[in-house]
Amino acid sequence: MSGDQKHQVVFLPSGKRGYFDSGTPLLEAGRSLGVDIDSVCGGRGICGRCQVDIVEGQFDKFGIKSAASALTPISENEKRFDQRRGLKPGRRLSCHTRILEDVVIDVPSTSQVHRQVIVKTADDRKIEMDPAIRLHYVSVEEPDMHNPTGDFERLSAALKDQWGLGDLECDLRTLQKLQKCLREGDWKVTVAIHRELRITEIWPGFHDKAYGIAVDVGSTTIALHLCDLSAGAVVASAGMMNPQIRYGEDLMSRVSYVMMNPGGDEALTQTVRQGINELLADVCDQADVNPDTILNGVMVGNPIMHHLLLGIDPTELGGAPFALSTNSGLTLWASEIDLNSNPDGRVYFLPCIAGHVGADTTAVILSEAPHLQEKITLIVDVGTNAELVLGNRDKLLAASSPTGPAFEGAQIACGQRATAGAIERVRIDPVTKIARFKVIGSDLWSDEEGFEEETRLSGVTGICGSGIIEALAEMYLAGILTEDGIIDGRHAGTCSLIEPVDRTFAYVLVPNQQNPIRIYQTDVRAIQLAKAALYAGAKLLMDRLGVTEVDRVLLTGAFGSHIDTRYAMILGMIPDCDLEEVKAVGNAAGNGARIALLNQTARDEAEQLVRRVEKVETAVEPAFQQYFVDAMALPHKRDPFPHLRKVMALPEPAPKASDDPAGGRRRRRNRRSQSLTG
Amino acid sequence: MSGDQKHQVVFLPSGKRGYFDSGTPLLEAGRSLGVDIDSVCGGRGICGRCQVDIVEGQFDKFGIKSAASALTPISENEKRFDQRRGLKPGRRLSCHTRILEDVVIDVPSTSQVHRQVIVKTADDRKIEMDPAIRLHYVSVEEPDMHNPTGDFERLSAALKDQWGLGDLECDLRTLQKLQKCLREGDWKVTVAIHRELRITEIWPGFHDKAYGIAVDVGSTTIALHLCDLSAGAVVASAGMMNPQIRYGEDLMSRVSYVMMNPGGDEALTQTVRQGINELLADVCDQADVNPDTILNGVMVGNPIMHHLLLGIDPTELGGAPFALSTNSGLTLWASEIDLNSNPDGRVYFLPCIAGHVGADTTAVILSEAPHLQEKITLIVDVGTNAELVLGNRDKLLAASSPTGPAFEGAQIACGQRATAGAIERVRIDPVTKIARFKVIGSDLWSDEEGFEEETRLSGVTGICGSGIIEALAEMYLAGILTEDGIIDGRHAGTCSLIEPVDRTFAYVLVPNQQNPIRIYQTDVRAIQLAKAALYAGAKLLMDRLGVTEVDRVLLTGAFGSHIDTRYAMILGMIPDCDLEEVKAVGNAAGNGARIALLNQTARDEAEQLVRRVEKVETAVEPAFQQYFVDAMALPHKRDPFPHLRKVMALPEPAPKASDDPAGGRRRRRNRRSQSLTG
């Protein structure tokens, strides 16, 4: 010991340093310097959140001879903690370790309140942990007959004293439990506090489990992630078909159901809430988590899902002017939407952007953060309605485009949902026109050994959304499909795979089975209409932003994440772009919900953002119709797609001079067959 | 018309004046001067709240020749309003009346937002109308596809624009109705706003009905008043026995029930909530009011009732240190306490003061406002626990004193609740010792003609709380009862109304019926114990405040309002005071609840007050025991009661020199019999 002398302490990784008296606890020293060290128990040696490493290698430069002498020996409290929960060698509880000499301390990321969590996005976003719910262990004064304040008021005073949290309110259910918890915990309790404003739960003694859920309510699927609110990790996930499907496959048919059936909105609301509760039970089961410890949730969905989940009749969203009930973020009690979590858990709904652009898009923006980048990013969430976001840090635009359900395998003769047996990958030999393919449930190509064995159970039953994209693109590359989307009957004579059907032709993708899988001319048309709508929407946004090219394209949503981006571009679903910069980013809406769950300021950020986003209503834009017509061709009637052509042997584009469709089509077809045969 | 010239307008009663252009609407002129003129419809000529009188008598001094020329003629709007709802002659709607020349206007109190309402208290308090709920009629912009804000956001913008209300939040149930209401009302709606913060209800078009309830939940009775939130008037009242009585007559037996029966607190909570809902249905029926228009409520009760109504287990209030769950005011959703009003109505619970001094006492303070007075006021709420407040504007003290149920007629042989047939007034002839009396249900004295006729149905069945007070005081004045509370057996020989019972005596109050009504020695003792507890509590507070005398005494509660204050003082229930200044003030707790209902700032005032009130816990004060013993005598062993003696021929008090109780009692008894016979 060095008496009254002050000792220098350096905290890594921040590098913050200061001089402290002998005997100062490390936690106290760190906090006084503003070092980010976690603690739920407030320095009582219970929670273990304040663990630090002693950086021995650095001692020499401070002239310290031995690490042991720099700090007080392992305390009884630390020994107990080690026995109970384990303490890595070299680790100390900073609350029970006192400074004796100069020392260098490392605060591992797991001990930082605001530690960073990586969320898997196109650029792997780093999220600072800052959940809306925090737990605080607190020691409360016992009541005194001579100073008869209420138990709640003494709890409040303790939270102010020990945690600096003033003016707290309290949920009634917590108030109802308060007195028992205080006495059961011998005047020590843990409380959950929402946004530093309101106590939403209480436990006797020390408690350190708090969970949250991030829920993406799609019209087709619902995905739910259970997150640990201190570590930030996803501890369990579950997904299901949206059970509302029984009321209509797509959004508009569900809105029609509501319009036609009095009380139909309530049925749809109950159905989706029930579905979420099933997922909630599932993740709780998987992770062995008590639903009462789920204290927070974030919900995202398109406007109709958003409204139905809230119990708001979506009729207004079924027709112009597509008025949202609200485009603000909402915080509700879990019980208000019948969620089987802690009834006093708070559920946050990210704001919708417009009548067709929902909270799911807001979540996608949060996840992919185009507003933080210099590059112009186009984000495409493909679904029955494609939601589009375009822009960069200067400006963001959003729109939706009515693609219809073709991308999801509907309206396609052999189309099916993406389940086992569905074709998802296709390659066509340009000479023989024979297709190889892969089906969901097997990693083998259809011409590889063992394929039949592996697919015996499922069979090859149809073609899913991503499969139809590849099939059409490969048909185009193999010369089976013309630039105008005509299945070319000239091969019918030489190739048995091209069959005449009425006055058109069909291509037989899988010939040798009881139910051969064919691509009909009507299938091609359906996909053309869908992709043209998507492209036209993107084009309209590019116009509005004043750009002719985008720097990046991100595909998201269930479909977007399965699609081969190359084929999407060959078909002309998305504008031309360096193929390296076209990425499928998975469930970006779910990621965004998780970000808003783990970081409360992201919610405020989202609310600011939606106000800044410029909405473009495709339906009323005069240019949309022309853009749509132009985008029917593969990849496009006018746009040159230079990036795509650089890497793919695409047929030359048709000349732009002629506006006579028939003549143009004829000329192009001629040129095309030349390039295929030449 | 006088062209561009400005005209002077004077608004009475405020006297505010200003100069205005020709054509300025009176409402606009008044508001610009800060004149308090009401409006729900925002100047659209619908609500009729902005009516004003034209003060014709004042015209001359402004040189105006005719009232007709000073203002625009009666408008079409006013004519329609007159047909629809009636407009008194000379009255104008200030929103549709424009200034043409100098004019004097009177704003009648019914047209003032902050009009004053008189609440019947000891001093008839004037309350400024300022309810927590206000209605606002508003015209909302229609949605526009090019600027896709939500309906709620456009409603918010309109409320900011038209009413200056910014940053409003909204209840989910309102959000669920919002879109239908806007369209049904052709983009005009009325909203209810709670504390200028949150929209809690919405109606299509114009709506001007908003009600509130003030509820006083006593352990014996529950009283509910339905108030019009714009006029401030009580439109219906209802009361009932507290149905919890089946679980125990007094508070402590109900707490015992909870302690002995798991889940007993829930049963008690349900029971009291059900009782309130019955009263609510009753008042709605009486006043033909839709429960959905009840948008606000204020609840008061003693701590145990307060906790049970909130669903908080009252066990902690059953024993030292009598810790309250909370001593703050609480605002809840009506649905949180199962109230059958509008489910989004807000219910405010006034704060409790201490474990024995409840929100009812807070309400009593609000009603009687001792904290606004120079005079030292003692407020006594008599019940199983007497709650006491003492002080003035400098300081307020509160305590409770365990009087037991004797004042309510319990523990008294012939005692009964205050219902038909119960004796409530008593006079005893000092010579014959014969009593005259009145019973509840008749205005006649028992010796008046027709009494038997009038009471034939009810009979004379017992004696209620106020009756027993008068009986004992009269017995004392008639020499039947000694200063020490002994029924004097020396009269037994000469008077048949004094009967020996074991080794004591009884006085026969009503001799000539099948079940004669007697006052036994044990009855006297029970009342002595109760009144001594009450007096000792008051004395302790006076000690603590440093006063030997109080300026005023107010008796409140069901019992307090029926009692003859003179007899209360003769018995020594309350400290000596100028009899003119002793008043029974009825249900002051209910009044206080109504004040908090009509004036939201009174709630804040109450929350400030309870923090200032100094709590005195009688049970742990060493002096209490001695004060209690001293207060057993009639009116008191030591205190001289000079005010009382000035107006009543009371026997001289015993000398204070001797502290030998036996000797003292003997001497006093001797002196007393002298004064009675002399």
Boltz contact constraints between the chains, C-beta under 6 A:
constraints:
  - contact:
      token1: [A, 143]
      token2: [B, 321]
      max_distance: 6.0
  - contact:
      token1: [A, 143]
      token2: [B, 323]
      max_distance: 6.0
  - contact:
      token1: [A, 145]
      token2: [B, 321]
      max_distance: 6.0
  - contact:
      token1: [A, 145]
      token2: [B, 617]
      max_distance: 6.0
  - contact:
      token1: [A, 145]
      token2: [B, 620]
      max_distance: 6.0
  - contact:
      token1: [A, 148]
      token2: [B, 354]
      max_distance: 6.0
  - contact:
      token1: [A, 148]
      token2: [B, 355]
      max_distance: 6.0
  - contact:
      token1: [A, 148]
      token2: [B, 615]
      max_distance: 6.0
  - contact:
      token1: [A, 149]
      token2: [B, 327]
      max_distance: 6.0
  - contact:
      token1: [A, 150]
      token2: [B, 324]
      max_distance: 6.0
  - contact:
      token1: [A, 150]
      token2: [B, 325]
      max_distance: 6.0
  - contact:
      token1: [A, 150]
      token2: [B, 326]
      max_distance: 6.0
  - contact:
      token1: [A, 150]
      token2: [B, 327]
      max_distance: 6.0
  - contact:
      token1: [A, 151]
      token2: [B, 323]
      max_distance: 6.0
  - contact:
      token1: [A, 151]
      token2: [B, 325]
      max_distance: 6.0
  - contact:
      token1: [A, 152]
      token2: [B, 326]
      max_distance: 6.0
  - contact:
      token1: [A, 153]
      token2: [B, 327]
      max_distance: 6.0
  - contact:
      token1: [A, 172]
      token2: [B, 332]
      max_distance: 6.0
  - contact:
      token1: [A, 172]
      token2: [B, 336]
      max_distance: 6.0
  - contact:
      token1: [A, 175]
      token2: [B, 325]
      max_distance: 6.0
  - contact:
      token1: [A, 176]
      token2: [B, 311]
      max_distance: 6.0
  - contact:
      token1: [A, 176]
      token2: [B, 312]
      max_distance: 6.0
  - contact:
      token1: [A, 178]
      token2: [B, 325]
      max_distance: 6.0
  - contact:
      token1: [A, 179]
      token2: [B, 316]
      max_distance: 6.0
  - contact:
      token1: [A, 179]
      token2: [B, 325]
      max_distance: 6.0
  - contact:
      token1: [A, 311]
      token2: [B, 176]
      max_distance: 6.0
  - contact:
      token1: [A, 312]
      token2: [B, 176]
      max_distance: 6.0
  - contact:
      token1: [A, 316]
      token2: [B, 179]
      max_distance: 6.0
  - contact:
      token1: [A, 320]
      token2: [B, 145]
      max_distance: 6.0
  - contact:
      token1: [A, 321]
      token2: [B, 143]
      max_distance: 6.0
  - contact:
      token1: [A, 321]
      token2: [B, 145]
      max_distance: 6.0
  - contact:
      token1: [A, 323]
      token2: [B, 143]
      max_distance: 6.0
  - contact:
      token1: [A, 323]
      token2: [B, 151]
      max_distance: 6.0
  - contact:
      token1: [A, 324]
      token2: [B, 150]
      max_distance: 6.0
  - contact:
      token1: [A, 325]
      token2: [B, 150]
      max_distance: 6.0
  - contact:
      token1: [A, 325]
      token2: [B, 151]
      max_distance: 6.0
  - contact:
      token1: [A, 325]
      token2: [B, 175]
      max_distance: 6.0
  - contact:
      token1: [A, 325]
      token2: [B, 178]
      max_distance: 6.0
  - contact:
      token1: [A, 325]
      token2: [B, 179]
      max_distance: 6.0
  - contact:
      token1: [A, 326]
      token2: [B, 150]
      max_distance: 6.0
  - contact:
      token1: [A, 326]
      token2: [B, 152]
      max_distance: 6.0
  - contact:
      token1: [A, 327]
      token2: [B, 149]
      max_distance: 6.0
  - contact:
      token1: [A, 327]
      token2: [B, 150]
      max_distance: 6.0
  - contact:
      token1: [A, 327]
      token2: [B, 153]
      max_distance: 6.0
  - contact:
      token1: [A, 332]
      token2: [B, 172]
      max_distance: 6.0
  - contact:
      token1: [A, 336]
      token2: [B, 172]
      max_distance: 6.0
  - contact:
      token1: [A, 354]
      token2: [B, 148]
      max_distance: 6.0
  - contact:
      token1: [A, 355]
      token2: [B, 148]
      max_distance: 6.0
  - contact:
      token1: [A, 615]
      token2: [B, 148]
      max_distance: 6.0
  - contact:
      token1: [A, 617]
      token2: [B, 145]
      max_distance: 6.0
  - contact:
      token1: [A, 620]
      token2: [B, 145]
      max_distance: 6.0
